[in-house]
């Protein structure tokens, strides 16, 4: 089972590579090459969900906006 610390290290490596513009990430002796920034973003989101799951948190992805005319 993967720990939250391992997942965070993997996420940090991926985020650092994304900000540097490099699409190749290495961790734990493995190398992954991404085709686009969008693919890296999806991988970051998946890692965020996995970290939240391991920590017992729920990811909130829905925002509701309500308005009224004040009448």
Secondary structure, DSSP 8 states (H G I E B T S, - for coil): ---HHHHHHHHHHHHHHHHHT--EEEETTEEEE-S-HHHHHHHHHHHHHHHHHHHT---------------
